[in-house]
Amino acid sequence: MTKPNTGELDPQGNAASEIRSYATGFVISLLLTVGAFAALLSDLPTTWKIALICGAALVQIVAHLRNFLHLSLADAQSEEDLLLVLFSVCLLAIMAGGTWYIMSDLGGRMHQASGGDAPMHRAPAGGPGARQ
């Protein structure tokens, strides 16, 4: 077994504590996922559903970081881990934001070119289906 965040071998380490951490994370993730689906299928207002699902997602992210990636703020290497997570979040935000910007701009350009509500394809006036 290895100590979390160090990579050093820990021959005295107990595998049971690591398995307990994974099992706890799995149960928490399962409960949050079931809770999100229950919120979606309930008769709550849409804003409450969105708030509950987003809250469950944030708690699930923390559970994954803590139980599966073994990231905590108590270790000496926690500052490096925090910088790594923040850098990854910044990269993901740039990629997602850029994708959203490009796709919305492309959608706007496509609607401008077609003239708004005009049909996408028009048959020519003297084509094979035209009346004479």
Secondary structure as the mmCIF struct_conf table of DSSP 4:
data_model
#
loop_
_struct_conf.conf_type_id
_struct_conf.id
_struct_conf.beg_label_comp_id
_struct_conf.beg_label_asym_id
_struct_conf.beg_label_seq_id
_struct_conf.end_label_comp_id
_struct_conf.end_label_asym_id
_struct_conf.end_label_seq_id
STRN STRN1 THR A 2 THR A 2
TURN_TY1_P TURN_TY1_P1 PRO A 4 THR A 6
STRN STRN2 LEU A 9 LEU A 9
TURN_TY1_P TURN_TY1_P2 PRO A 11 GLN A 12
HELX_RH_AL_P HELX_RH_AL_P1 ALA A 15 LEU A 41
BEND BEND1 SER A 42 ASP A 43
HELX_RH_AL_P HELX_RH_AL_P2 THR A 46 ALA A 63
HELX_RH_PI_P HELX_RH_PI_P1 HIS A 64 PHE A 68
BEND BEND2 LEU A 69 LEU A 69
BEND BEND3 LEU A 73 ASP A 75
TURN_TY1_P TURN_TY1_P3 ALA A 76 GLN A 77
HELX_RH_AL_P HELX_RH_AL_P3 SER A 78 SER A 114
TURN_TY1_P TURN_TY1_P4 GLY A 115 GLY A 115
BEND BEND4 GLY A 116 ALA A 118
BEND BEND5 MET A 120 MET A 120
TURN_TY1_P TURN_TY1_P5 ALA A 125 GLY A 126
BEND BEND6 GLY A 127 GLY A 127
TURN_TY1_P TURN_TY1_P6 PRO A 128 GLY A 129
#
